Amino acid sequence: MGTTRALILLCVTLCSLLAINAVDVSYDGRAIKIDGKRKILLSGSIHYPRSTPEVGNLNQPKWGHLKRLHEILKSMEDVLTQGSSNNIEYGNMVTATVYSYGGKSVCFLGNANSSSDATINFQNTQYKVLAWSVSILPDCYTETYNTAKVNAQTSIMVMKDNEADVEDDSNTMNWQWMHEPFVQMKNGQVLGSVSLSVPQLLDQKVVTNDTSDYLWYITSVDIKEDDPIWSKDLKLRVNTNGHVLHVFVNEGHAGSHYALDGEYQFVYETKVKLKLGQNEITLLSSTVGLPNYGAYFDNVHVGIDGPVQLVGRKDNTEIIKDITNNVWNYKVGLHGEHVKHFSVDSTNGWFTNGLPTDRVFVWYKTTFKSPIGNDPVVADLRGLGKGQAWVNGNNIGRYWPSYLADENGCNSTCDYRGAYTSNKCVTKCGRPSQRWYHVPRSFLRDDGLNTLVLFEELGGQPYGVRFSTVTIGKVCANAYEGHVLELACNDNKVISEIKFASFGVPEGECGSFQKGDCESPDALSVIKKRCLGKQSCSVHVTEKVLGPTGCKVPQNRLAVDAVCETQ
């Protein structure tokens, strides 16, 4: 049912998009039809609000491996969408599927076993299907693609200093700063514009309507001397589904807390100092992105859902004053968002002296020159805590380099087989989930200075921020016999060195290849002749091209390790 609804929604969307060209789009219960003909539609997406440095470069080998898959599926479109299918079961979760239409057939061999490879006899020919993989035979005879055999190159990226800064010896950035006010109430009056006031806690995404990551919850509490809660030892206890929580009491910062390991529902307790009379309590809930998929994702509560309680203790007994149903005043967004501190036109109120560091709620601003060349640009935001960044008024995403991954769970090797889990093939343990943030060159100025603005939420130091370019420094590949290996550097680079090349049964992985027991003696010279000094090259992985290996194996492999450098 979920798939059908999704296809119907896609059909409606396509109808809207293609209506201008009078294209007929429909869904017949099996496939999307365009002008009466069934079509295979391949699509993907990128999550830009926290764009990674791979954006701007091809993320190899993933891009190349999927590109080849899309090409093969597209070439079989008529048979797959118009034809009939037949399954042949081999047992142990191994299946052959044959699609037939118009005198043509295409075949898929699937092995859903997560640990054992399978050798099967299909149409009088033996095939080895690796565990947890699918082989595609466009003519039902020749295997042209297997999901577990990656023939695309792996690109090793390197960061290069901003040569525009190096040329004039201006590596040091000059910073300006400004406080983000967190005092939201004085003498019982809420400062600024209030979105609404109600005696209950509301869902954050409903109130903000996706206009900001931040929602202020503001209330006041009267404490009398005979109040059972009154004591010098008080805590504020907040139950929240927000990702980050900041607590302010009587114009002071009482504490902050954020969800760990994806457990967004948490309880935060912090000591607070109240006074007799009126006390002002302000809670700021911050999100770092919300799910936009899954069943009923729109019904998931976000923000402070309560209870919110003042907790005291007398004679070893906990005393609670519940303020969940107080009148809560709601304000959406930060002051700096409303007045657009991130705009290049924001010039008033910025300080140039006494730059504060490791302090919550600070705006920082500096300028930088556009990096020379055409390589993608990245911002190194090391030293910062958590917040958002803008370049020339354009938001390049949320950052959080102070959030470190768990130190446990990483493995030196990755076993792709089996169902995916969040603990599978984990890397970079104990390190920030991200440090480098992509800056599209379309955001930058061709001449003059660019403006970088940061809102620092948790406290950090901007001195380590730098701009660099990211380029392919090395390419390597482990291609299977019968395929074409394509190697490519960035446009302004050429393959300057072949550090390793072996055709036969090479061992190891990218960066640590070693020769196996047998190999072609000609492979290295062939690769050098075809690739050195070129921006890109292609090699048919066959014994005819690379020379006989003498290896008694079903399928030889070609391993290559090459260096890319500027001409």
Stockholm file with secondary structure:
# STOCKHOLM 1.0

chainA/1-567         MGTTRALILLCVTLCSLLAINAVDVSYDGRAIKIDGKRKILLSGSIHYPRSTPEVGNLNQPKWGHLKRLHEILKSMEDVLTQGSSNNIEYGNMVTATVYSYGGKSVCFLGNANSSSDATINFQNTQYKVLAWSVSILPDCYTETYNTAKVNAQTSIMVMKDNEADVEDDSNTMNWQWMHEPFVQMKNGQVLGSVSLSVPQLLDQKVVTNDTSDYLWYITSVDIKEDDPIWSKDLKLRVNTNGHVLHVFVNEGHAGSHYALDGEYQFVYETKVKLKLGQNEITLLSSTVGLPNYGAYFDNVHVGIDGPVQLVGRKDNTEIIKDITNNVWNYKVGLHGEHVKHFSVDSTNGWFTNGLPTDRVFVWYKTTFKSPIGNDPVVADLRGLGKGQAWVNGNNIGRYWPSYLADENGCNSTCDYRGAYTSNKCVTKCGRPSQRWYHVPRSFLRDDGLNTLVLFEELGGQPYGVRFSTVTIGKVCANAYEGHVLELACNDNKVISEIKFASFGVPEGECGSFQKGDCESPDALSVIKKRCLGKQSCSVHVTEKVLGPTGCKVPQNRLAVDAVCETQ
#=GR chainA/1-567 SS CHHHHHHHHHHHHHHHHHGGGTCCEEECSSSEEETTEEECCCCCCCCTTBCCTTTTSCCTTHHHHHHHHHHHHHHTHHHHHHSEEEEEEEETTEEEEEEEETTEEEEEEEECCSSCCEEEEETTEEEEECTTEEEEETTSSSCCEETTCCCSCEEEEEEEECHHHHHTTCCCCCCEEEECCCCCEETTEECSCCSEEESSCCCHHHHHTTSCSEEEEEEEEEECTTCTTCSSCEEEEEEECSSEEEEEETTEEEEEEECBTTBCCEEEEEEECCCSEEEEEEEEEECSCCCCCSTTGGGSCCSEEEEEEEEEEETTEEEEEECTTSCEEEEESCHHHHHTTTSTTCCTTCBCSSCCCSCSSEEEEEEEECCSSSSCEEEECTTCCSEEEEETTEEEEEECTTCBCCSSCCCSSCCCCSCCCTTTTCCCTTSBSCCEEEECGGGSCSSSEEEEEEEESSCCCGGGCEEEEEEEEEEEEEEETTSEEEEECCTTEEEEEEEEEEEESCBSCTTCCBCCSCBCTTHHHHHHHHHTTCSEEEEECSHHHHCCCCCCSSSCEEEEEEEEEEC
#=GC SS_cons         CHHHHHHHHHHHHHHHHHGGGTCCEEECSSSEEETTEEECCCCCCCCTTBCCTTTTSCCTTHHHHHHHHHHHHHHTHHHHHHSEEEEEEEETTEEEEEEEETTEEEEEEEECCSSCCEEEEETTEEEEECTTEEEEETTSSSCCEETTCCCSCEEEEEEEECHHHHHTTCCCCCCEEEECCCCCEETTEECSCCSEEESSCCCHHHHHTTSCSEEEEEEEEEECTTCTTCSSCEEEEEEECSSEEEEEETTEEEEEEECBTTBCCEEEEEEECCCSEEEEEEEEEECSCCCCCSTTGGGSCCSEEEEEEEEEEETTEEEEEECTTSCEEEEESCHHHHHTTTSTTCCTTCBCSSCCCSCSSEEEEEEEECCSSSSCEEEECTTCCSEEEEETTEEEEEECTTCBCCSSCCCSSCCCCSCCCTTTTCCCTTSBSCCEEEECGGGSCSSSEEEEEEEESSCCCGGGCEEEEEEEEEEEEEEETTSEEEEECCTTEEEEEEEEEEEESCBSCTTCCBCCSCBCTTHHHHHHHHHTTCSEEEEECSHHHHCCCCCCSSSCEEEEEEEEEEC
//
